[in-house]
Amino acid sequence: MTKSAVEIVEEYLSDDQKRWAKLASEVNWRRLELLLLREILLELKKLNQNKLVSSP
């Protein structure tokens, strides 16, 4: 089963500055950023399509 974007992000949430410094240099962090950007773009696309369909 795949995880939602929210579940993936929650794994990285931390107030620990050392952890953030380590994550900033990891490939997984860059991948996470791309996944989140993709999710945002998909949501925007869906909202835009709904707006176009419902407009007179």
Secondary structure as UniProt FT lines:
FT   HELIX           5..12
FT   HELIX           17..24
FT   HELIX           27..54
//
